[in-house]
Amino acid sequence: MAVRIEVVQGADAGWSYVVQAREVRIGRGGGCHIRMRDPGWPDGNLHLVNKQGGWLVVNRMPTGIFLDSQVLESGQQATWYEGGLLQPTANTLLRLVSHEGLATGTQPVVILPPGTAKKQTQIWQYLFIAGCVAVSVFLVMQPNRAAFVPKSTTGLSAVLESQSKDPILGPPIAQVRRLMDDSSIYVKQNKIPEAFRCLDQARALLERMAAEDAPLRLKGDDLAAFRAELKKLGTTVGGQLVLLHRRLPKK
């Protein structure tokens, strides 16, 4: 069964991460599966390893951390039990809980937005509505169209591809690609709820990238072009979500 890491306190409070791999890294720098925004996070990372049904935390940071109120010094390791609290820095507090939802694709970590989502920016609201309207018109014009298969991102735009090797922007771009590709696979297998979930997570990740990640790495015209491509892809995902929503099993 997968587990979920919830950010209880800190810059990422409200966000959670479903761990599907046997090993993941938590940190601030590139190469981490779970990337935190806490400016007080030191160099290094926390290595989370699944061993015999439990989760082992290896402290690979230069400073000690707190695991269930016990100090875990640099280089030490201890088991993180479900319900336990991990405090890597003074500002960040993490909780480990079980996740009973269905596995989503093959990615090691699935990012889940806060339960009470922040209001979307006006541009994202406009793009999603525009995508919904466009798809609705398309469906009316072609009511007998064959079953829809979401677009794969194997051929991302040149602007997005140009940032795919960036240590900050590269991992989320890769995860969006995986989520959309997984959604296509699920639709072909007639697993519509799983396909919808993949696309919804891709949408949330695109919004976060546009709002937070891009400004850290890009400036001027490069930033404008990158955001424009994110918006185009967001419109596509929004339209695809409408199509999949029509095919969800009725409750």
N, C-alpha and C positions, 0 to 999 in steps of 0.2 A: 504494500500500500504506500502511495506517495505521502509525503509530509509537506506542510506549508510553513514557511517562515513569515511571520507577521511583524511588521515594524510598528511597535507600540509607541515609541517615542523617538523624536528626531526629525531631521529634514525630510525623510521619506515616510513619516507617520501616516498610517492608513493603507499603504501599499503592502502587498504580500506576494510571495514567490513560491510556487509549487515546485518542489524538487522531485524530478523524475529520474535523474541519474544516480549512480552509486557514489560519485564524488563531485563536489562543486566547490568553488572558491568564492568567498565573500570579501569584498574590499572596495576600494575607490578607484583603483587604476585599471588600465586595459588588461584584458585576459581574465578578468573576474566574471563568473557567470551571474552573480548578483552584485550589481554595482551601486554603492551607496553614495549619497551626495554630502555626507557630513564633512564639513571643512576641517574638523578636528581629527579625522581619521588619519593615523600615521602611515608610513610606508609598510608594505607587506599586506598579508591577507589572512583570513581564517579558512582553513581547509576542513571541509565537512565530508566525512567518509562513512558510508553505511557498512557496518560490520555486525554480522550475526543478528540482524534485526534491530540493532541500535544505531545511533548516530554519534560518531566520534568527532570531537572538535579539536583540531590541532592549531595552536596559536603560533602563527608565523609572522607575528608583528613584533616590533622591538620592545613593546611595553606589555605589562600584564593586563588581563581583562577579568571580568567577573562573570562566573557561571553559577547561577543559583546562589548568589551572595558569597561564593568561594573564589578566591584569587586563583587564576590560571596564568602562570608566568609565561614569558616568551619561551617557545620551544616545548612547552608542556602540552599534554592532551588529556581530555576527560570526556565522559559520555554526556551527551545532551539529551535528556529525557523529554518526552512529549509533555507539554505544559510548563517546561522549564524556561527560565529567563536568562538571556545572554546579554551582557552589557560590554560591548567592545570599546566604547568611548564614554565620556561623561554625558554626551547628548543623545546617544543612540541606544535603544533598548529593543531587543528582538525576542520573540516568543516562538517556540516550536509546537505545532499542533498537527494532528492527523488530518489528512485530506481524503475524503471519501468520494470525491468526484471522479469522473472518468478520466483516464490518461489522455493527454492531448498531443498527438503527433509524436515526433521523436526528439524534440529539443530537450536539453537537460533541465532547463528551468522555464516555467511559464509565468509570465508577469501578469498579476491581477491588479486592476486599479482599485482605489478605495471603494468600500461598500456604498458610501455616500459620495458619489462622484462630484468633483468640482464642476462648476458651470463651464461649459465649453465656450471658447471664444466665439465671437460673432461670425468670423469667417468660416470656422469649422461647422457651425450650425447651418450656415448658408450652403456650404458645399454638400453636407449630408442631405439636406432637404432637396437641393438641386438634383442630387443623384437619385433620390427616391422618386421625384417627379419624372425624371428622364426614364427611369426603369418602368414606372407605372405606364407611361405613354407607350413604351416599347411593348409591354405585355398586352395592352389593349390592341395595338396594331397587329400583333402576332399571337393570338390566343392559343394557337395550336402548336406553338414552337416546341421542339423536343426538349428533354430534360436539360436544365442549365448546369454547366460545370464551371466553377469559378476560375478566373484567369490565373495562370501560374506566373510567378515573378522571375522565371528563369532568365528572361531578357529585361532586366531593369533598365531604366533610362541611363544615358551616359552620365548625367549629373550625379545620380545616386551611386552608380558603379564607381565613379571617381572617388567616392568617400568610403567604399566598402573595405578598404585596408586600413582606414584610420582607426587607431586604438580606442577612441571614444565612440565614434559614430558607426564604425564597422560592425560590432556585435549586435546592436539593435537592428541595423539594416539586414543582417544575416537572419535574425530571428523573424523579421517580417517576411522575408523570402520563404523561410521554412514553414511559417504558419499558413501562408497562402498556398504553397505547394501541398501541404498536408490537407488543407481544405479541399483541394481538387481531388486528392486521392480518396478522401472520405466520401465525397459526393459520388464518385464512380463506384464505391462500395455500398452506396445507398445509406450511409451513416450521416443523416442530415443534421441531427443535433450536434455531433462532434464537428462537422464542417462549419456550422454556424458559430460554434464556440471559438474555433481557430480564427475565423475572420473577425469576430468581435474583439479578440485579443490583439489582432494586428491593427485594428482601428485605434484601440486605446494606446498602443505603442507608438503609432504614427503621430497621434496628438501630442504625446509626451515629448517625442523627438522635436517636433516643430516648436514646442513651447520652451523646452529646456536645453536639449543637447546641442542643437545647431549653433546657438549664440556662443557657446563655449569654444567652438573650433573655427567658425567661419565669420568673415566680415564683409561688409559692402555688397558688391554685386554677387559674390560667391554665396553669401548667406541668402540673398533674395532669390537666386536661382534654385538653391537647395530647397527653400521653403515652398517655392512654386511647384517643384516636382512632388514634394510631400503632399501638397494640397490636391494635385492631380490624382495621385495614388489613393488619397483619402476619399475622393469622389468615387473612384472605381470601387473601392471596398464598400462604401456606403450603398451603392447600387446593388452590389452582389449580396449584401446582407438582406436587402428587401426581397430579392428573389428567393433566397434560402428561407427567409422567415415564412414565406407563403407555403413552403414545403415541410415545415416543422409539423410533427405529429400533433393532432388536436388533443388537448388535455380533457 
